[in-house]
Amino acid sequence: MNLDYQHSTPASRLAQHWPLTTSIMGGHRLLSAFSVVSLASLAAETAALSTSTSPDLVRRRDMLKRATAGLASAASAATLLTPRPSSAAPPFAIMAEELGYFPVTDEKSGETVMVPSRVSRNSTPQAIELARYLRRTGARMYGAYWCPHCSRQKELFGREAWAIIDYAECAPKGYRSQFATCIERKVDGYPTWRFGNGKEQGGEMELADIARESGYLKRGTFDPSLEGGVPPLGGGAACQ
């Protein structure tokens, strides 16, 4: 599967890559099988989070329960949904934006993977330069598609800079998962940064802190005041 999801909306990604969704007269025809696979994915993650006590993950679990209930109702209402005009989008696309990811099935293999929603914030020139330095020096971020701290870390970089970062998806059902590599490297929290200079840091990090820990500040400068419109960090929090 080759998904160019960095530069498309949830609705267009689903229409292009989900084999059960076809474009008809400018709208979308959504088959009930789409809901069946989505329900299974949501139920599986809800069960996985059933014992979590982390506030972020408890909120996600509650949201997943509501999404599952809503999707079950929609699936039982009809086997074929025909929305109005071209702006109409599958209901799951809306939930995907809230959850931060959506399921995509490879029509050849039948494998379903979870694809993160696109990074929405534009990158600053200095964030792009930092990302290029990190890539060049062998830095890597380990994360999981379902981790809200990972999502915020991506937004700090912005869309253009994040596309440069070397990222390892550690969740088994994540798109282009490197689960075995994460186990081998003993990654036990997300996000985890491992920099080219040998340093390692777990949890969300401000870009200025990444610049310092990675050694970037030895060759350049980074002004945090230029990073406007960034989401609040969780105080270095990480998903387990």
Secondary structure as UniProt FT lines:
FT   HELIX           5..7
FT   HELIX           10..17
FT   TURN            19..20
FT   STRAND          21..24
FT   TURN            25..26
FT   STRAND          27..31
FT   HELIX           32..48
FT   TURN            49..51
FT   HELIX           55..77
FT   STRAND          80..81
FT   TURN            86..87
FT   HELIX           91..99
FT   STRAND          101..105
FT   TURN            107..109
FT   STRAND          112..116
FT   HELIX           125..136
FT   TURN            137..138
FT   STRAND          140..143
FT   TURN            145..146
FT   HELIX           148..157
FT   HELIX           159..162
FT   TURN            163..164
FT   STRAND          167..169
FT   TURN            172..173
FT   TURN            175..176
FT   HELIX           179..184
FT   TURN            185..186
FT   STRAND          192..194
FT   TURN            196..197
FT   STRAND          200..202
FT   HELIX           207..214
FT   HELIX           216..218
FT   HELIX           224..226
FT   TURN            235..236
//
